[in-house]
Amino acid sequence: MRKRAVVIHDLASYGNAALMNIIPILYRLGIEVSPIPTALFTSHGGFKGVSKSDNSNFMMEYTKQWKNLNLEFQGIYLGLFTSAQQTEYAKEFLDNFAKKDSLVVLDPIMGDNGRLYSFMKNVDIDSIKDMVKRAHIITPNLTEACFLLGIPYEESISEQAIREYIIKLSSFGPKYVVITSVPKGDKVSTYSYNKETGVIFEISREKLQGSYPGTGDAFTAILFAKLLQGCALEESSITAVNFVERGIKMILDNGWNPLEGLPLASTELIGSLFM
């Protein structure tokens, strides 16, 4: 059976982030992609002089045609929203296309390092919380988890606290909760939780210095695709973490500009993913 997924996210034309990361990864893992850009950017936000075109008014056209075509999707991936109109559209899209067996992932892109991104001035956090209730999987980083929970961000966090965060987030609705970018001294951890089994597991890796745009998109894309293919949460999470770590190490080893993103054209990197 051909598996198809809708990805509602932004399109940044330079810098390997958002849809430019997600589409090749999903295809590599056997998932056909129908993208709905929320906004068009000349590059991702790590570069100076970015220009943007909002796509809010056109997004409904996808729904109109696809309903007439009776399209069905096995997966729906919700990513970056830049306006309240877009989050309302996403909820309406779920009403129209999310079936009982559809896998819905939400990467609640809102901020990092304890701060909200600038575009969040146009987005109501409560509208993101509403989508959390509809998702089967959410993949916030630690900052985003704190904003969803309405609690202060603390970089130094205890094991008990992170477990409480995960369980509280799962009480909103998702079956799977994955919190990324949790600082642990000279390491960084990813925590994954399966509400059905009650199991929380941690994947810890060496903390690599620097900032690497697009790695969160790559992580969620791999996790999403592996789960769509029937893999377990733990296996899917490990595959995603390993891929991101491998890509960052390639950037460092070759002295490449991290702002240009993961080298997805490298057969060594993209070839490490298998269906």
C-alpha positions, 0 to 999 in steps of 0.5 A: 500500500502506498503511504501518503502524508500531508505536511503543513509547515513552512518552506524556507528555500535556503538552509535545509530546514522545515519542508526542505528537510522533511520531504526528502527524508519522508520519501527516503523512508517510503512516505509520499508527501503532499506539502501545504506551505504555511509561509514562504521564506527566502531562507530559514531564520538563522540568516540575515535579511530573510523575506517572507510571504504568508500563505494563509489565504491560499491554504484553504485551496488545498482543502477544497480540491483535495476534498473533491478528489476524495484524498486520504492520508495515512499521516498528518504532520503539523509544524510551523504556524505563523498566524492564528488563521493558520492554526485554525486552518490546521484544526479544520484540516484535521476535521476534514482529513484525520481518520480514525487510523490516521497518524497525527504528529505535532511539532509545536515549534514555538521557541528555544533556549527559554524564549519564544520565537518572534513570530509567536506574537501572531500565534496564540499558545492556546491554539497550539495546545488545542492541536496537542489534544488532537495529536497522537505524537508531540515532539516539543523541545524543553522550551516548548514543553514548558510553554505548553505546560505554562511553567517557567523554563529551567535549563537545569532540570531534575529527572523527576521533573522531566518525567512529570512534564512528560506525563502531564503533556500526555494527559492532554491527549497524545499517545506518545510524547517526545521531549528533545534538547534536554540539557544534562551537563556535557550531554543532551537527552531526548525522552520518549514516553508511550502512554499505553505502556507507561514506559519512559526511556532516555537517549543521551548523547554528547552535547555538540557545540553550536546551533544546527537549524533544521535538526528538529525537523529532521528528527520529527520527520524520521520519527513520524515515518518510522511510526507510520511504517509500523516501527516501535517508538523506541526504535524510531526515536533511536534512529532519529537521534542517530541520524541527527548526530551523524549529520552534525558530526559530518558538518563539524568534521568537514568544516561546513557552515552549520547554518546551511543545515544537514547535508541531505544530498550526501549519500553517506547521510541519507543512505543511512536511513532504510525503510 
